[in-house]
Amino acid sequence: MSAAPGGDTHPSLLDLRVRDLLDRFASTDPTPGGGSAAALSGATGAALVAMVCAMPKTRTGAAEERGRLDTALGRAREASSRLRSLVDEDSAAFDAVMAAFRLPKGSDEEKAARRQAIAAANARATEVPLETAEQCLEVLAAAVEAAAHGNPNAQSDARTGAAAALAGLMGALENVRINLRADDPASAPLLARAEAMLREGRARAAATGLGL
C-alpha cells in the first residue's frame, strides 16, 4: 500500500477496496468526511472525462477536435492526480484540527501555543477544500471539451463526469464555508471567491448539456 501524502505512514484511502472505503465514509468516525468525498467525486469525474477525451473517435473526425481533446485530456489527468491526493490531504487536515484542539491549555504559554496551532490547522483545513474546488473546475472545463468534441456515443459519460465534478465542487465549497469564521476579516473575500467558483462551475456543467 502507498503512503498518504506528506510522509504519513497511514495507507492512502484510495488503497482501500471500494466497499471498504464506502464503509469508512459511512462510519461515525470524523474522517474521512465530506471534504474527502468531494475530492473523490471530482477524481471520479476526471476519470470519466479523461476516458472520453482519450477515445480515438471524435465528434466529426476533424484534426482540430483531436487537438482540443488532447489538451482537455491533459487537464483532466492533471486534475485527477491532484484530486486523488486531496482525498487523503483533506482527512489529514481535519485530523490536524482535532489534534490542535486537544493540546494542553494549563499555562499561558500552552494556551498561546494551542491558539496558534488551531489557527494554522483551520487555515489548512480551508486551503485543502478550496484547492479541491479549483481542481473540480478544471475537470469541468475539460468536460465541456469532451462533450463538444468527443465521441457522440460517450455524451452521457462526459456529462456524468461533469455531474461528478460539479458535486465535488459544491461539496468542497461547503467545507470551505464551514471553516470560515464570521469575525475573521479574511472570510469575506474567500466567501466571494467561493460564490464565483460555484457560478462558474454551474455554467461549465450546463455547457456540457447536463440537465440541471
Backbone hydrogen bonds in HBPLUS format (Angstrom, degrees):
<---DONOR---> <-ACCEPTOR-->    atom                        ^
c    i                          cat <-CA-CA->   ^        H-A-AA   ^      H-
h    n   atom  resd res      DA  || num        DHA   H-A  angle D-A-AA Bond
n    s   type  num  typ     dist DA aas  dist angle  dist       angle   num
A0012-SER N   A0002-SER O   3.12 MM  10  6.12 147.2  2.23 156.1 156.7     1
A0004-ALA N   A0010-HIS O   3.08 MM   6  6.08 144.7  2.20 174.5 173.0     2
A0015-ASP N   A0012-SER O   2.99 MM   3  5.37 160.1  2.03 108.9 115.4     3
A0016-LEU N   A0013-LEU O   3.10 MM   3  5.61 164.0  2.12 113.6 118.6     4
A0020-ASP N   A0017-ARG O   2.96 MM   3  5.16 113.7  2.42 101.0 117.2     5
A0021-LEU N   A0017-ARG O   2.82 MM   4  6.10 156.4  1.87 159.7 167.7     6
A0022-LEU N   A0018-VAL O   2.94 MM   4  6.16 161.7  1.97 153.8 158.0     7
A0023-ASP N   A0019-ARG O   3.06 MM   4  6.30 149.6  2.15 139.7 148.3     8
A0024-ARG N   A0020-ASP O   2.92 MM   4  6.22 143.7  2.05 141.7 151.7     9
A0024-ARG N   A0021-LEU O   3.07 MM   3  4.97 118.5  2.47  91.0 106.4    10
A0025-PHE N   A0021-LEU O   3.01 MM   4  6.40 153.7  2.08 149.4 156.0    11
A0026-ALA N   A0022-LEU O   2.96 MM   4  6.20 145.9  2.08 141.9 151.9    12
A0027-SER N   A0023-ASP O   3.00 MM   4  6.13 120.5  2.37 138.3 152.1    13
A0027-SER N   A0024-ARG O   3.29 MM   3  5.21 145.9  2.42  95.2 104.8    14
A0037-ALA N   A0033-GLY O   2.99 MM   4  6.23 158.1  2.04 152.9 160.1    15
A0038-ALA N   A0034-GLY O   2.84 MM   4  6.00 148.2  1.94 144.3 152.5    16
A0039-ALA N   A0035-GLY O   3.12 MM   4  6.42 158.2  2.17 145.4 150.3    17
A0040-LEU N   A0036-SER O   2.93 MM   4  6.16 156.2  1.98 147.7 154.8    18
A0041-SER N   A0037-ALA O   2.86 MM   4  6.06 153.4  1.93 146.2 153.4    19
A0042-GLY N   A0038-ALA O   2.97 MM   4  6.24 158.3  2.01 148.5 154.2    20
A0043-ALA N   A0039-ALA O   2.89 MM   4  6.13 155.1  1.95 147.0 154.1    21
A0044-THR N   A0040-LEU O   2.89 MM   4  6.11 150.4  1.98 146.3 154.2    22
A0045-GLY N   A0041-SER O   2.98 MM   4  6.25 159.4  2.02 148.3 153.7    23
A0046-ALA N   A0042-GLY O   2.88 MM   4  6.15 154.4  1.95 146.5 153.9    24
A0047-ALA N   A0043-ALA O   3.01 MM   4  6.23 150.2  2.10 142.5 149.7    25
A0048-LEU N   A0044-THR O   3.16 MM   4  6.50 157.3  2.22 149.8 154.8    26
A0049-VAL N   A0045-GLY O   2.98 MM   4  6.21 164.2  2.00 154.5 159.1    27
A0050-ALA N   A0046-ALA O   2.86 MM   4  5.97 159.1  1.90 148.2 154.3    28
A0051-MET N   A0047-ALA O   3.03 MM   4  6.23 150.9  2.11 141.3 148.9    29
A0052-VAL N   A0048-LEU O   3.18 MM   4  6.53 159.5  2.22 150.4 154.0    30
A0053-CYS N   A0049-VAL O   2.98 MM   4  6.24 165.9  2.00 155.2 159.2    31
A0054-ALA N   A0050-ALA O   2.90 MM   4  6.00 145.9  2.02 147.3 156.1    32
A0055-MET N   A0052-VAL O   3.28 MM   3  5.42 150.6  2.38 101.4 109.7    33
A0059-ARG N   A0149-HIS O   2.85 MM  90  5.08 154.3  1.91 131.5 128.8    34
A0065-GLU N   A0062-ALA O   3.14 MM   3  5.36 122.8  2.49  99.3 112.6    35
A0066-ARG N   A0062-ALA O   3.28 MM   4  6.73 154.7  2.35 146.8 153.2    36
A0067-GLY N   A0063-ALA O   3.06 MM   4  6.40 155.9  2.12 150.9 157.1    37
A0068-ARG N   A0064-GLU O   2.98 MM   4  6.27 159.4  2.02 150.6 155.9    38
A0069-LEU N   A0065-GLU O   2.86 MM   4  6.06 159.5  1.90 153.7 159.5    39
A0070-ASP N   A0066-ARG O   2.90 MM   4  6.06 151.7  1.98 145.0 152.9    40
A0071-THR N   A0067-GLY O   3.06 MM   4  6.31 155.9  2.12 146.5 152.3    41
A0072-ALA N   A0068-ARG O   2.96 MM   4  6.20 160.3  2.00 146.0 151.7    42
A0073-LEU N   A0069-LEU O   2.76 MM   4  5.92 147.2  1.87 144.0 153.7    43
A0074-GLY N   A0070-ASP O   3.11 MM   4  6.39 154.2  2.18 143.1 148.4    44
A0075-ARG N   A0071-THR O   3.14 MM   4  6.53 155.1  2.21 146.8 153.3    45
A0076-ALA N   A0072-ALA O   2.87 MM   4  6.11 162.2  1.90 153.2 158.0    46
A0077-ARG N   A0073-LEU O   2.91 MM   4  6.09 163.5  1.94 153.5 157.7    47
A0078-GLU N   A0074-GLY O   3.01 MM   4  6.11 159.1  2.05 145.8 151.7    48
A0079-ALA N   A0075-ARG O   2.96 MM   4  6.11 165.6  1.98 150.5 154.7    49
A0080-SER N   A0076-ALA O   2.84 MM   4  5.94 152.3  1.92 143.6 152.2    50
A0081-SER N   A0077-ARG O   3.01 MM   4  6.23 159.8  2.05 148.1 151.7    51
A0082-ARG N   A0078-GLU O   3.21 MM   4  6.50 161.5  2.25 148.0 152.4    52
A0083-LEU N   A0079-ALA O   2.85 MM   4  6.01 164.3  1.88 155.3 160.2    53
A0084-ARG N   A0080-SER O   2.98 MM   4  6.14 153.5  2.05 150.7 156.9    54
A0085-SER N   A0081-SER O   3.38 MM   4  6.66 152.4  2.46 139.6 145.9    55
A0086-LEU N   A0082-ARG O   2.97 MM   4  6.27 148.6  2.08 146.2 156.0    56
A0087-VAL N   A0083-LEU O   3.14 MM   4  6.43 129.9  2.41 143.1 153.5    57
A0088-ASP N   A0085-SER O   3.18 MM   3  5.73 125.6  2.49 110.4 120.2    58
A0089-GLU N   A0085-SER O   3.03 MM   4  6.26 162.4  2.06 146.5 152.1    59
A0090-ASP N   A0086-LEU O   2.95 MM   4  5.75 157.1  2.00 140.9 143.8    60
A0092-ALA N   A0088-ASP O   2.96 MM   4  6.23 161.9  1.99 155.3 160.9    61
A0093-ALA N   A0089-GLU O   2.89 MM   4  6.03 150.6  1.97 143.5 151.3    62
A0094-PHE N   A0090-ASP O   3.08 MM   4  6.36 158.4  2.12 150.3 154.9    63
A0095-ASP N   A0091-SER O   2.93 MM   4  6.15 158.6  1.98 149.6 156.1    64
A0096-ALA N   A0092-ALA O   2.99 MM   4  6.18 145.1  2.11 141.2 150.2    65
A0097-VAL N   A0093-ALA O   3.18 MM   4  6.52 144.6  2.31 139.9 148.6    66
A0097-VAL N   A0094-PHE O   3.11 MM   3  5.06 120.4  2.48  93.6 108.3    67
A0098-MET N   A0094-PHE O   3.09 MM   4  6.45 162.5  2.13 154.0 157.3    68
A0099-ALA N   A0095-ASP O   2.95 MM   4  6.18 154.4  2.01 145.3 152.8    69
A0100-ALA N   A0096-ALA O   2.94 MM   4  6.12 150.9  2.02 143.3 150.7    70
A0101-PHE N   A0097-VAL O   3.12 MM   4  6.45 154.0  2.19 150.2 156.3    71
A0102-ARG N   A0098-MET O   3.22 MM   4  6.48 129.7  2.49 136.8 149.6    72
A0102-ARG N   A0099-ALA O   3.13 MM   3  5.12 135.4  2.34  94.4 107.0    73
A0103-LEU N   A0100-ALA O   3.22 MM   3  5.40 163.9  2.24 106.9 111.7    74
A0111-LYS N   A0107-SER O   2.89 MM   4  6.15 156.3  1.94 149.6 156.5    75
A0112-ALA N   A0108-ASP O   2.94 MM   4  6.15 157.8  1.99 147.1 152.6    76
A0113-ALA N   A0109-GLU O   2.96 MM   4  6.17 161.0  2.00 148.9 154.1    77
A0114-ARG N   A0110-GLU O   2.84 MM   4  5.98 153.0  1.91 145.4 153.5    78
A0115-ARG N   A0111-LYS O   2.92 MM   4  6.15 158.9  1.97 148.2 153.4    79
A0116-GLN N   A0112-ALA O   3.04 MM   4  6.28 159.8  2.09 147.3 152.6    80
A0117-ALA N   A0113-ALA O   2.95 MM   4  6.15 158.0  1.99 145.9 152.2    81
A0118-ILE N   A0114-ARG O   2.87 MM   4  6.08 158.7  1.92 153.3 159.0    82
A0119-ALA N   A0115-ARG O   2.97 MM   4  6.15 162.7  2.00 148.6 153.3    83
A0120-ALA N   A0116-GLN O   2.97 MM   4  6.17 163.7  2.00 150.9 155.3    84
A0121-ALA N   A0117-ALA O   2.90 MM   4  6.02 159.3  1.94 146.4 152.7    85
A0122-ASN N   A0118-ILE O   2.84 MM   4  5.98 159.4  1.88 151.2 156.9    86
A0123-ALA N   A0119-ALA O   2.98 MM   4  6.14 153.2  2.05 144.2 151.6    87
A0124-ARG N   A0120-ALA O   3.06 MM   4  6.32 159.1  2.11 146.5 151.6    88
A0125-ALA N   A0121-ALA O   2.87 MM   4  6.09 152.4  1.95 145.5 153.9    89
A0126-THR N   A0122-ASN O   3.06 MM   4  6.28 120.1  2.44 136.4 150.1    90
A0126-THR N   A0123-ALA O   3.16 MM   3  5.19 145.4  2.29  97.1 107.3    91
A0127-GLU N   A0123-ALA O   2.93 MM   4  6.22 153.9  2.00 148.3 156.0    92
A0128-VAL N   A0124-ARG O   3.09 MM   4  6.20 163.1  2.12 156.1 157.6    93
A0130-LEU N   A0126-THR O   3.23 MM   4  6.29 148.0  2.34 142.6 152.0    94
A0131-GLU N   A0127-GLU O   2.98 MM   4  6.24 151.8  2.06 149.7 156.3    95
A0132-THR N   A0128-VAL O   2.96 MM   4  6.31 152.8  2.03 148.2 156.9    96
A0133-ALA N   A0129-PRO O   2.91 MM   4  6.15 155.8  1.97 145.0 150.0    97
A0134-GLU N   A0130-LEU O   3.05 MM   4  6.36 154.6  2.11 142.9 149.8    98
A0135-GLN N   A0131-GLU O   2.90 MM   4  6.17 158.1  1.94 154.0 159.1    99
A0136-CYS N   A0132-THR O   2.93 MM   4  6.18 150.7  2.02 147.9 156.5   100
A0137-LEU N   A0133-ALA O   3.02 MM   4  6.32 146.2  2.14 145.3 154.1   101
A0138-GLU N   A0134-GLU O   3.18 MM   4  6.56 143.9  2.32 138.7 148.1   102
A0138-GLU N   A0135-GLN O   3.09 MM   3  4.97 119.1  2.47  90.8 105.9   103
A0139-VAL N   A0135-GLN O   3.04 MM   4  6.44 151.9  2.13 146.0 153.2   104
A0140-LEU N   A0136-CYS O   2.95 MM   4  6.25 155.1  2.01 146.7 153.4   105
A0141-ALA N   A0137-LEU O   2.96 MM   4  6.25 148.4  2.06 144.4 152.7   106
A0142-ALA N   A0138-GLU O   3.08 MM   4  6.41 156.4  2.13 148.1 153.9   107
A0143-ALA N   A0139-VAL O   2.81 MM   4  6.09 145.4  1.93 145.1 156.3   108
A0144-VAL N   A0140-LEU O   3.05 MM   4  6.33 145.7  2.17 144.6 151.5   109
A0146-ALA N   A0142-ALA O   2.92 MM   4  6.23 157.2  1.97 149.5 156.7   110
A0147-ALA N   A0143-ALA O   2.86 MM   4  6.02 161.0  1.90 151.8 155.9   111
A0148-ALA N   A0144-VAL O   3.00 MM   4  6.12 150.7  2.09 142.1 150.4   112
A0149-HIS N   A0145-GLU O   2.86 MM   4  5.80 158.8  1.91 152.6 157.1   113
A0150-GLY N   A0146-ALA O   2.84 MM   4  4.75 139.4  2.00 127.8 134.3   114
A0154-ALA N   A0151-ASN O   2.84 MM   3  5.42 162.1  1.87 120.6 126.7   115
A0155-GLN N   A0152-PRO O   3.32 MM   3  5.36 158.3  2.37 111.8 109.9   116
A0157-ASP N   A0154-ALA O   3.01 MM   3  5.16 124.2  2.34  99.8 114.5   117
A0158-ALA N   A0154-ALA O   3.05 MM   4  6.43 159.0  2.09 157.4 162.8   118
A0159-ARG N   A0155-GLN O   2.96 MM   4  6.21 162.3  1.99 152.7 157.5   119
A0160-THR N   A0156-SER O   2.83 MM   4  5.89 146.9  1.93 137.2 147.0   120
A0161-GLY N   A0157-ASP O   2.86 MM   4  6.04 154.0  1.93 145.4 152.6   121
A0162-ALA N   A0158-ALA O   2.96 MM   4  6.27 149.0  2.06 140.1 148.8   122
A0163-ALA N   A0159-ARG O   2.85 MM   4  6.10 152.5  1.93 143.5 151.1   123
A0164-ALA N   A0160-THR O   2.92 MM   4  6.18 157.6  1.97 149.9 155.2   124
A0165-ALA N   A0161-GLY O   2.95 MM   4  6.16 157.2  2.01 146.3 152.8   125
A0166-LEU N   A0162-ALA O   2.84 MM   4  6.02 155.0  1.90 148.6 155.7   126
A0167-ALA N   A0163-ALA O   2.94 MM   4  6.16 156.0  1.99 145.1 151.6   127
A0168-GLY N   A0164-ALA O   2.93 MM   4  6.19 153.9  2.00 143.3 150.8   128
A0169-LEU N   A0165-ALA O   2.86 MM   4  6.10 155.4  1.92 147.2 154.0   129
A0170-MET N   A0166-LEU O   2.89 MM   4  6.15 167.3  1.91 154.3 156.7   130
A0171-GLY N   A0167-ALA O   2.90 MM   4  6.04 162.7  1.93 149.8 155.0   131
A0172-ALA N   A0168-GLY O   2.87 MM   4  5.97 158.0  1.92 147.4 153.8   132
A0173-LEU N   A0169-LEU O   2.99 MM   4  6.20 160.8  2.03 151.8 156.6   133
A0174-GLU N   A0170-MET O   3.07 MM   4  6.31 144.8  2.19 141.9 151.2   134
A0175-ASN N   A0171-GLY O   3.19 MM   4  6.52 147.1  2.31 142.0 150.2   135
A0175-ASN N   A0172-ALA O   3.04 MM   3  5.14 120.6  2.41  95.9 110.7   136
A0176-VAL N   A0172-ALA O   2.98 MM   4  6.39 137.1  2.16 141.6 154.5   137
A0177-ARG N   A0173-LEU O   2.96 MM   4  6.20 167.1  1.97 150.3 152.4   138
A0178-ILE N   A0174-GLU O   3.10 MM   4  6.29 158.7  2.15 145.9 150.9   139
A0179-ASN N   A0176-VAL O   3.15 MM   3  5.47 141.1  2.31 105.7 116.5   140
A0180-LEU N   A0177-ARG O   3.16 MM   3  5.41 163.7  2.19 109.2 114.3   141
A0184-ASP N   A0181-ARG O   3.12 MM   3  5.34 164.4  2.14 110.9 114.7   142
A0187-SER N   A0184-ASP O   2.96 MM   3  5.52 164.1  1.98 120.2 125.5   143
A0191-LEU N   A0187-SER O   2.83 MM   4  6.03 156.7  1.88 159.5 166.4   144
A0192-ALA N   A0188-ALA O   2.97 MM   4  6.20 158.3  2.02 152.1 158.3   145
A0193-ARG N   A0189-PRO O   2.91 MM   4  6.07 151.5  1.99 140.0 148.0   146
A0194-ALA N   A0190-LEU O   2.88 MM   4  6.12 152.8  1.95 144.4 151.9   147
A0195-GLU N   A0191-LEU O   2.96 MM   4  6.25 157.3  2.01 149.8 155.0   148
A0196-ALA N   A0192-ALA O   3.02 MM   4  6.26 156.0  2.07 145.9 152.4   149
A0197-MET N   A0193-ARG O   2.93 MM   4  6.17 155.5  1.99 149.4 156.1   150
A0198-LEU N   A0194-ALA O   2.96 MM   4  6.19 152.5  2.03 146.9 154.4   151
A0199-ARG N   A0195-GLU O   3.02 MM   4  6.28 160.3  2.06 148.3 153.0   152
A0200-GLU N   A0196-ALA O   2.98 MM   4  6.21 161.6  2.02 148.1 153.3   153
A0201-GLY N   A0197-MET O   2.84 MM   4  5.99 156.3  1.90 146.4 153.4   154
A0202-ARG N   A0198-LEU O   2.97 MM   4  6.18 161.3  2.01 151.6 155.7   155
A0203-ALA N   A0199-ARG O   3.03 MM   4  6.23 155.1  2.09 145.7 152.8   156
A0204-ARG N   A0200-GLU O   2.94 MM   4  6.18 158.5  1.99 150.8 156.2   157
A0205-ALA N   A0201-GLY O   2.94 MM   4  6.15 160.6  1.97 149.1 154.7   158
A0206-ALA N   A0202-ARG O   2.93 MM   4  6.09 159.7  1.97 146.6 152.2   159
A0207-ALA N   A0203-ALA O   2.97 MM   4  6.18 142.3  2.11 140.1 150.6   160
A0207-ALA N   A0204-ARG O   3.11 MM   3  4.97 119.7  2.49  90.2 105.5   161
A0208-THR N   A0205-ALA O   3.14 MM   3  5.44 150.6  2.23 104.6 113.2   162
A0209-GLY N   A0206-ALA O   2.93 MM   3  5.29 157.0  1.99 110.7 118.3   163
